[in-house]
Amino acid sequence: MGVRNFLRTLIVLVGVMAFVDVNSQDISPVGLKVGDKAPEVKGINQFGENINLKDKLKDGKVVVLFYRGSWCPYCKKQLSDLQDSLNLISAKGAEIIAVTPERKEGIKKVQSKLDAGFNILHDKDLEIMKAYDVDFKLPEKIKKKYLGYGINLNSINGDNGENLPIPAVYVIGQNGNIEYRYFDEDYTKRLSVSELLEKL
């Protein structure tokens, strides 16, 4: 099998596993709804700056999105697309806060590759993921499958290695309420930049 075919197969398998991961839980996350008050989002970004949602909303709308990590090809593509269109998002008066359970080492990889102009926060204790109801726990057998592909989530995420987020996106209005949400358990489906721009 060629390298390209192997990579394609790996991407498909990871995507299928991610979809199975969520649906194998007794209780699956459902996410917050449009109109709900957005919970606080705060932390230290990749530049060492203290970031919080409350302050950011003073300047305009905020897009809060969740991604799994630098090891995820779908996440990397989504983040790259957002960076490429960041000027269009900024022109709408909006700012992005990306949240991940991945430790700072992984965030540095993303920053190094993308030179991201948006905020990336490590959700160390899963407080943000839980507040937005996007986190789910991986069964042990699925974790072992990931290990087989060289993805050691205990190393990548630390103590919270068995928890991942649904790749949800929330648009928060300046009044602090959720104006739009994208929430799909299918790991391979992501909100496009064009769709996001329509909601800003």
C-alpha positions as CSV (number, residue, x, y, z in Angstrom):
1,M,0.0,0.0,0.0
2,G,1.4,3.4,-1.0
3,V,1.9,6.2,1.5
4,R,-1.0,8.2,0.1
5,N,-3.4,5.3,0.2
6,F,-2.3,4.5,3.8
7,L,-2.9,8.1,4.9
8,R,-6.3,8.2,3.2
9,T,-7.2,4.9,5.0
10,L,-6.0,6.3,8.3
11,I,-8.1,9.4,8.0
12,V,-11.2,7.4,7.2
13,L,-10.7,5.0,10.0
14,V,-10.0,7.8,12.5
15,G,-13.2,9.5,11.4
16,V,-15.3,6.4,11.7
17,M,-13.9,5.7,15.1
18,A,-14.6,9.2,16.3
19,F,-18.3,8.8,15.2
20,V,-18.5,5.4,17.0
21,D,-16.8,6.9,20.0
22,V,-19.6,9.3,20.8
23,N,-22.4,7.0,20.1
24,S,-21.0,4.2,22.2
25,Q,-21.6,6.3,25.4
26,D,-24.5,5.8,27.7
27,I,-25.0,9.5,27.8
28,S,-23.9,11.5,24.7
29,P,-23.4,15.3,24.9
30,V,-26.1,17.4,23.3
31,G,-24.5,20.8,23.5
32,L,-26.0,24.2,24.5
33,K,-28.9,25.6,22.5
34,V,-29.4,28.9,20.7
35,G,-30.6,31.5,23.2
36,D,-28.7,30.0,26.1
37,K,-26.4,32.2,28.1
38,A,-22.8,31.3,27.1
39,P,-20.6,30.1,30.0
40,E,-17.4,31.9,30.6
41,V,-14.4,30.9,28.5
42,K,-11.1,31.9,30.0
43,G,-7.5,30.8,30.0
44,I,-4.0,31.6,28.8
45,N,-3.6,31.6,25.0
46,Q,-0.6,30.4,22.9
47,F,1.0,33.8,23.4
48,G,0.9,33.7,27.2
49,E,-2.0,36.2,27.4
50,N,-4.9,35.9,29.7
51,I,-8.1,35.6,27.7
52,N,-11.7,35.7,28.8
53,L,-15.0,35.7,26.9
54,K,-16.5,38.5,28.9
55,D,-13.8,41.0,27.9
56,K,-13.8,39.9,24.2
57,L,-17.5,40.4,23.9
58,K,-17.0,44.1,24.6
59,D,-15.5,44.4,21.1
60,G,-17.8,42.2,19.1
61,K,-19.2,38.7,18.6
62,V,-17.0,35.8,19.6
63,V,-16.8,32.4,17.8
64,V,-16.0,29.6,20.3
65,L,-15.0,26.4,18.7
66,F,-13.8,23.1,20.0
67,Y,-11.2,20.9,18.4
68,R,-9.5,17.6,19.4
69,G,-5.9,18.3,18.7
70,S,-2.9,18.6,16.4
71,W,-3.1,14.9,15.7
72,C,-6.5,15.3,14.0
73,P,-6.4,15.9,10.2
74,Y,-10.0,17.3,10.2
75,C,-9.2,19.7,13.0
76,K,-6.0,20.9,11.3
77,K,-7.9,21.5,8.0
78,Q,-10.6,23.4,9.9
79,L,-8.1,25.6,11.7
80,S,-6.2,26.3,8.6
81,D,-9.3,27.4,6.7
82,L,-10.2,29.7,9.6
83,Q,-6.7,31.3,9.6
84,D,-6.8,31.7,5.8
85,S,-10.2,33.6,6.1
86,L,-9.4,35.4,9.4
87,N,-9.5,38.8,7.7
88,L,-13.1,38.1,6.5
89,I,-14.2,37.0,10.0
90,S,-12.5,40.1,11.6
91,A,-14.3,42.3,9.0
92,K,-17.6,41.0,10.4
93,G,-16.5,42.3,13.8
94,A,-15.9,38.8,15.3
95,E,-13.1,37.1,17.0
96,I,-12.2,33.4,17.4
97,I,-11.4,31.4,20.6
98,A,-10.4,27.8,19.9
99,V,-10.6,25.4,22.8
100,T,-8.8,22.0,23.0
101,P,-8.0,19.4,25.6
102,E,-4.5,19.1,24.1
103,R,-1.6,20.2,26.2
104,K,0.5,23.2,25.3
105,E,3.1,21.2,23.4
106,G,0.4,20.3,20.8
107,I,-0.9,23.9,20.7
108,K,2.6,25.0,19.9
109,K,2.7,22.6,16.9
110,V,-0.5,24.1,15.6
111,Q,0.8,27.6,16.1
112,S,4.1,26.8,14.5
113,K,2.3,25.4,11.4
114,L,-0.5,27.9,11.0
115,D,0.9,31.1,12.6
116,A,-2.6,31.4,14.0
117,G,-3.9,34.9,14.6
118,F,-6.7,33.7,16.8
119,N,-6.7,32.6,20.4
120,I,-6.1,28.9,21.3
121,L,-6.8,27.8,24.8
122,H,-5.8,24.6,26.6
123,D,-8.9,23.3,28.6
124,K,-6.7,21.7,31.2
125,D,-9.5,20.5,33.5
126,L,-12.2,20.3,30.8
127,E,-14.2,23.0,32.5
128,I,-15.0,24.8,29.3
129,M,-15.9,21.6,27.4
130,K,-18.2,20.5,30.2
131,A,-19.8,23.9,30.5
132,Y,-20.7,23.8,26.8
133,D,-21.7,20.1,27.0
134,V,-19.4,18.9,24.2
135,D,-17.1,16.5,26.1
136,F,-17.3,12.7,26.0
137,K,-15.3,9.9,27.4
138,L,-13.6,7.4,25.1
139,P,-14.1,3.7,25.9
140,E,-10.9,1.8,26.7
141,K,-11.1,-0.3,23.5
142,I,-11.2,2.8,21.4
143,K,-8.2,4.3,23.2
144,K,-6.3,1.2,22.3
145,K,-7.3,1.5,18.7
146,Y,-5.9,5.1,18.7
147,L,-2.7,3.8,20.3
148,G,-2.4,1.4,17.4
149,Y,-2.2,4.4,15.1
150,G,0.4,6.1,17.2
151,I,-2.1,8.5,18.9
152,N,-1.4,8.3,22.7
153,L,-4.1,10.6,24.2
154,N,-2.8,10.2,27.7
155,S,0.5,11.7,26.5
156,I,-1.2,14.3,24.3
157,N,-3.9,15.4,26.8
158,G,-2.4,14.5,30.1
159,D,-4.7,13.4,32.9
160,N,-7.8,13.9,30.7
161,G,-6.6,11.7,27.9
162,E,-9.8,9.7,27.7
163,N,-11.9,12.8,27.0
164,L,-12.5,14.5,23.7
165,P,-14.9,17.3,22.5
166,I,-17.5,17.2,19.8
167,P,-16.1,19.7,17.2
168,A,-18.8,22.2,18.0
169,V,-18.9,25.9,17.0
170,Y,-20.8,28.5,18.9
171,V,-21.4,32.2,17.8
172,I,-21.8,34.3,20.9
173,G,-23.5,37.7,20.7
174,Q,-22.4,40.8,22.6
175,N,-25.3,40.2,25.0
176,G,-23.6,37.0,26.0
177,N,-26.2,34.7,24.5
178,I,-25.6,32.0,21.9
179,E,-26.8,33.2,18.5
180,Y,-25.8,30.1,16.5
181,R,-24.5,26.7,17.1
182,Y,-23.0,24.0,14.9
183,F,-23.1,20.6,16.6
184,D,-22.6,17.3,14.8
185,E,-21.3,14.0,16.3
186,D,-20.0,13.0,12.9
187,Y,-16.3,13.8,13.3
188,T,-15.8,14.2,9.5
189,K,-18.4,17.0,9.1
190,R,-17.2,20.6,10.0
191,L,-18.7,24.0,9.7
192,S,-17.3,25.7,6.6
193,V,-16.0,29.3,6.7
194,S,-18.7,30.4,4.2
195,E,-21.4,29.0,6.5
196,L,-19.8,30.7,9.5
197,L,-19.6,34.1,7.8
198,E,-23.3,33.9,7.0
199,K,-24.0,33.6,10.7
200,L,-21.9,36.5,11.8
